[in-house]
Amino acid sequence: MHDIYESPLNSRYASKEMKYIFSPDFKFRTWRRLWIALARAEQELGLDITDEQIAELEAHKDDINYEVAQAREKEVRHDVMSHVYAYGVQCPKAKPIIHLGATSCYVGDNTDVIIMTEGMRLIRKKLINLMDVLSRFALEYKDMPCLAFTHFQPAQPTTVGKRASLWLQDVLLDFEELEFRLSQMKLLGSKGTTGTQASFMDLFDGDTDKVKALDQKIAAFMGFDSCYPVSGQTYSRKVDTQVLAVLSGIAQSAAKFSNDLRLLQHLKEIEEPFEKNQIGSSAMAYKRNPMRSERIASLARYVMADTLNPAITAATQWFERTLDDSANKRISVAEAFLATDAILELYINVADGLVVYPKMIERRLMSELPFMATENIMMEAVKRGGDRQELHEKIRVHSMAAGKVVKAEGGQNDLVDRIAADPAFGMTKPEIEAMLKPENFVGRAPQQTEEFVRDFIRPILDANADELGLKVEINV
């Protein structure tokens, strides 16, 4: 349809898998699984619920009669009770025990936890594949010297692979945060209207042990280890804040990568992939704009800003619950996941197709290396009998003169010629040029890269080998 608004996160950016996790179908199927879990647990704990009733619920857990639920909601203005009614239409024998003792948050909040958990599992898979792509790139270029920057000013050289290891380090930190958050996810369970489980105490005639066991059984049926021990009607909205903080961290890492790559593309050292028939600019046909990296930055900015929503929501909940979280939560949580998913799809695609230009990298490095080698040159001249203080002053004067030639006059760096012509240094031009081997200025960059991948990344990839091989296609 072209006459109504549709979110670009849905139509342009997020993957089919993430869109399904946040779809109505996934939500309402999960509601039915939760009603089955509740019925099974209540049956096992002694309530009068038959196998036939549970079998009837199982038989219709996936064929949701949406038209019945929608028609009912127009009458009663309550989504949960509309779906309870629709399920009861399909399951007349089980109708009396559907949602028994529960409040709306039993399905609503437990489903939200399940959806966020499934979303994080998909994000986890994509982080693993991203680490695989970045680690292969880092190892391939671990020995290639390049100019490094501090303050975006030329600094001591590094290697292309070592720089990629910095991107990889950020992703590893995000992965570790995600692993921790996944390990902490719990269901709300069956807590009742204000979290006291009063309705379930009535159902089980005041048997505290059975009411406690009900939570544990529901968690086990739904694939969780436990439920939150205390709550109001809802689980603490700080959980949403904590989950989105992980997504914000991923967005930050991706934005850092995209900014670095856009600068490198400006320097003509490394470019993002560019399709054969892709148009970079409508006005300037020669341009190869880094549009995928720009899209990463744009979506990342949205995710980072979006994390304010659950933070404010958590801070402004009243006592055991208010409903001012609902509309905001439906939008902010879903869109944070969809946008982060899109960011990772882009990140993997770009990182897997990076185009490296070794000659440009070498030319820029060699244009600056003489300045960086001056200390080495000075120390060698001292070994040959020169005066350190005198040489230091001469180096300073020669460097400023060469810098003027480069910056003010647009000429080539002639620092080596100036030093070779100065008898105080006692060195020939070939001797000085022999000292300008880039690999002598990168320190342990190659070893650091190799050790980092071997000791920290490879074990994760090996332990998750079945998650690798994700193929990403981007609609440019």
N, C-alpha and C positions, 0 to 999 in steps of 0.2 A: 504494500500500500504506500502511496506517495503523498497522501494528503493528511497524514498525522505524524507527530514527532516520534522518532525512534532513536534510542540511545546509540551513539556510534560505538560504544563498548560492545554492544550486542551485534550491530550490523557490520562493523569494520575490523574490530581489534581482537577481541577475546577468542579463545579456541572453542571448538565445539564441545570438548570435554568439560571445560569450566562452565560454559553456558548451561550445560545440562545439570550440573551440580546445583546451580541456583535456579533451576526451572521449577515451575509449578508442579510438574509431574514428579520430579524427585522429591519435592516437599510433601506432596500428598501421599505418595507411596510410603514415605517414611512415617507419616502420621499413622497409616494403617499398620505398619510393622510395629509401631509403638503400642497401638491398641491391642495387637496380638500378644506382644510381650507382657503387657499389663494383665491380660486375661490369663495367660499361661502361669504367670507368677502367682496371681490370686488363686488359681485352681490348685497349684502345688502347695499353697499355704492353707488350703482347706475350705475355700469358698465354694459355693454350689455352682460351679461352672463345668459344663460337660465337654467331653472330647468332641461330640458332634457340633457344639457351638463353635469351638476353636477351629475345627476342620472347615466349617462354613466361612469363618473369617479368613482362613488361609486361602480358600478357593477364590476369594474375590479381592485379594490384597493388591493386585496390579490392574485389574480392569475397572478403573474408577469411572463411575457414572457422573461425569462432570456436569451434564445438563441438569440432572436432578439437584445437585449441590448448588448450582448457580440459581436455579429457580427458587430453591428454598431460601437462599441468602437474601434474595429480593424481598422476601416476606419477613424474615426474622432479623436481618441485619447483623448476623453473627457467623463468621466464617467457620469456626470450629463446630458449632452446633449444626450448621448446614451440612458439613461433611459427616458428622455423626449420624444425622438423619439419612443421608444418601447411602452410607454404608449399611445402615439398618434396613433400607429398602431392599438391598441385595441379599442381606443376611437376616431374614425375619426371625430365625430361631435364636440367633446371637444378639439380636437387637437389645434385649433388656440388660445385657452385661457390657455393652460397648461403652468405654470411657468411665467404667464403674469407679466411683470415688474420686475421680480426677477433676482438675480444673483445666482451663484452656492452655495454661502454660505447660501442662504435662506434655502435650504434643508440640506446642509452639516452641518452648525453650529447649526441650530435648532435641527437637529437630534442628534448631539453630546450631546447637553444639555439634551435631552430627554433620551438618552441611559445612561448617567451618573446618571441622576435622578432615572431611573428604577434600575440601579445597586445599588445605595445607598439604595433604598427601600428594595431590597433583603438583603443587608448587615444589614440593620436595623432589619429585621425579625430574622436574625441569631444572632445578638447581644442580642435581647430579649430572645431568647431561651438559649443562653449562660448564661445570667444573671439568668435565672430560674434554670439551672443546678447547677451553682456555689452557688446560695443562698441556695438551698436544701442541698448541701454538707456542707456549712458553718454552717447551723443550726443543722445538724445531729451531727457535731463534735465540736460544740461551747464550750462544757465543757471538752473536752479531753486535758489535759495538755501535752505540748511537749516542748522540748528544743528550744529556739529561738536563733538566731545568729545575731551578728553584726560583720562585716568583716569576716564572716564565722567562727567566734570564738564563743564558747558558751557564751550566755548572759541570761539575766533574762527570765524565761519561758513565753510562751504564750500558746494559745491552737491551735489545728489543725484547728478548725473553724475560729478563729480570723485570722490566716494566710491566709485562703481562702478568707476572707473578703477583704484582701489587693488586691488580684487578682480581686475581684469583684469591688472594688473601681476604679481600672484602667479602667475596662470595662464600668462602669457608666460614667466616664469622656469621654470616646470615644463615648458613646451613646449620651451624651449631645452635643458634638461637631458635631456629625452627624445630630442631630435634627436641630441645628442651620444652618448648611450648606444646608440642604434640604429646610429650610424656606427661604433661600436667592436665590435659583435657579430661574433664569428668562430665557425666550427665547431671542434670538437675535431679532426676529421679521422680518420685511421687511424693511431693511435699505438701500438696493441698493449697488452700486459698491464701494463707499467710505464712506458709512454711512450717506449720506446727504438726502437720500430718493428722489433724483432728478427725477428718473424714475417714481415714484409714484405721485410726484407733477405734472408731465406731464399727467399721466393717469387721474388724478382727476382735471385737469384744474386749478392747483394752490390752491386747497381747502385744507388748512393746517389742518383743523379739521378732514376732512375725512382721510387724510394720517395718522394722529395720531390715529384715531379710528381704522384704519386698523390693526395696531400693537395689540391693545387691543382685537380686535375680534379674531385674529389669536391665541393669547395667550389663550383666553377663549375656543376656539374650541379644543385646544390641552391640556387643563386641567391645565393651568398655570394662575397665578394671573396677571402677567405683563411681559413686555419685558424690556431689559436694555434701559434706556432713550437715551443714546448716544453710538455710536460704530464707528469703522472704518468699513471695509468690514466684519470683524469678530467680535465676542464678544471678550472681553479682555482675553488674554490667561492666565491672573492671575487666572481666574476661575478654569482652570485645575490644577493650582498649589494648590489652596485652597482645591479642592476636594481630590487630592492625599495626601495632608497633613493630612486629616482625616484618610485616609487609612493607612498612615504611623503610625499614632498614635495607630491604632488597631494592627498593626504589632508589635509595640514596646511593647504593653501590652501582646500580645501573646508570644513574645520572653521571656519576664520576667517570665511568668508562666512556659514556657517550661524549662528555665534554673533552676528555683526553683525545678521543678519536677525531672529533671535529677539529681540534687544534692540529693534530698530526695530518689530517687531510688538507688543512690550510697550508701546512709546511710541505705537502706533497711527498710525505714519507710513507704513510700508510693510509689506505682508503677503505671505506666500507664497500661491499659488493655493489655493482651497478649492472643492471640488465642490458642486454644487447639493444633492445628497442626503447629503453627507458629515456624519458625526457627530463633533463635536469632543470630547465628553466623555459618558461614560455617566451621570454624575450631574448635570452642569450643562449643560443643553441650549443655553445661550446662547454657550458657549465655542467659539473658533476656535483650537484649539491648533496650533502650528507643527510638526506631526508629521513632515513631510518634512525640514525643516531639522534636527529632532532625530534623524532617522534618518541623515542625513548625518554629524552629529557622532558618533553611535554607531558607525557603520561606520568612520569615519576613525580613531577611537580604536583600533579593532581593527587596522587596517592599520599604524598607527604602532607599536603594540606587537609586531605580527607580524614586523617587520623585525629584531628581535633574534634570531630563529631562524636565518636564514642567516649572520648575523654570528658567532654562537656555533659554528655548524657549520663555517664557514671556519676559525675559530681552532683547532678541535680535530681537524682531519684529521691522520692519522698518515702521514708519509712519502708514498709514491706513491698510497695510498688506504686508507680504511677504509669499511665499509658502514654506519656509524652515521649517515651523512647521508641515506640513502635514504628511510626512513619519514618523517622530519621534512620532507624536501624535497618529497615527494609532497603533503604537506598545506600547508606554509607558503607555498610559491611559488604553487600553484594558488589558494589562498584569498586571497592578497594581490591577485592579478589579478582574481578574481571580485568581491571587495569593492570594489576601486578602480573597476571597471567599473560596479558598482551606484551608487557615489558619484557618478560622472560622469553617469549616467542621471538621477539625482535632481537634481543641480546644474543640468543643462540644463533639465529640466522646470520647476524652481522659478524659475530666472532668466528663463525665457521667459514666465512668467505672473505676474510680480510686480505687485501692486496698490498703486499710489501714492495717498496721500491728501494733496493739496496744501494743503488748509485746515488740517489738523492740523500739517503741517510749518511753515506760515507762523505759526500761532498760537504754537507752541513757540519759534520763532525770535524772534518779536516780543516775547515775554515776557522774553527774556534780552537782547535787543539793546541796550536802554538802558544796561545795565551796561557792555557792550562799547564803546559809543559815547562813554563819558565822556571818554576821552582826546581824541577829536575835538572834543567840546564844549568842553573845557578850552582847547585850542589856539585855537579860534575866539574864546573869551572873552579870551584873552591878546591876540589881534590887535586886539580892541576896546578894549584899554587895561587889562585886568585884571592883577593880580599873580599870577604863576604859582604861587608857593608857597602863597599864601592860597587860591587856587582849588583847588589839589590837596587841601588839608586839608578844604575844604568838600565837594568831590566824595567824599572818603572818608567823611565823616560822613553825607552824604545817601545814599550807596550802602548803608551799614550799616543806616540807618533803613528804607530801602525793602526791603532784604533781610529785615529783621525782619517787615515787614508781610506779605511773601510767605510766608516760612517759618514764622514763629511764629503769625501771626494768620490766615493763609489768605486774605489779601486780594490785590488786584491790584497789580502793580508801579506805584508812584506816583513813581518817580524823576524822570521828566520834569516832573511837576507841581512837585516840590520844587525842582528847578533853576530852572524858570521863575519861581518865586516868590521866588527869592534875587536881590536886586538886584546882587550882586557879579558875576553873570554877564552881566547886561545883555541877556538874550535872551528872546524871547517863546516861548510853547509852540509855535505854528505854525513858528517858525524852528527850534526844536530838532527837532520831528517831521520837518521837511523833510530833516534830516541823517540820519534813521533809515531810509534806503533800503537794503534788504538787499543789493542788487547792488553798493553801494559798499564792502561789507565782505568780499567773496569773493576779492579779489585777482585772480590770473590763472587761477582755477579753470576757467572755461569754455574759455579758450585752451589751457591745459595738457591738458585732456581731448581737445579736438579735435586738437591736435598729436600727442598720444600715439597716438590711434587711427590718424591719417593716416600717421604716419611709422613706426610699429612694428607695428601690428596689420593694417592694410589690406594691406600687401605680402604677409603670410602668407596672408591670406584670398584674395587675388587669385591667388596661386601655387597654391592648393589649392581652387579653385572647384568642382572635380568632387567634393570631399569634403563639400561643404555640403548642407544640406537634410535633415539627420538628424531624424527624427520620434521623439519619446520619449513613451511612454505608461507611466504609473506606476500600479501597483496600490496604491492608497492603503491 
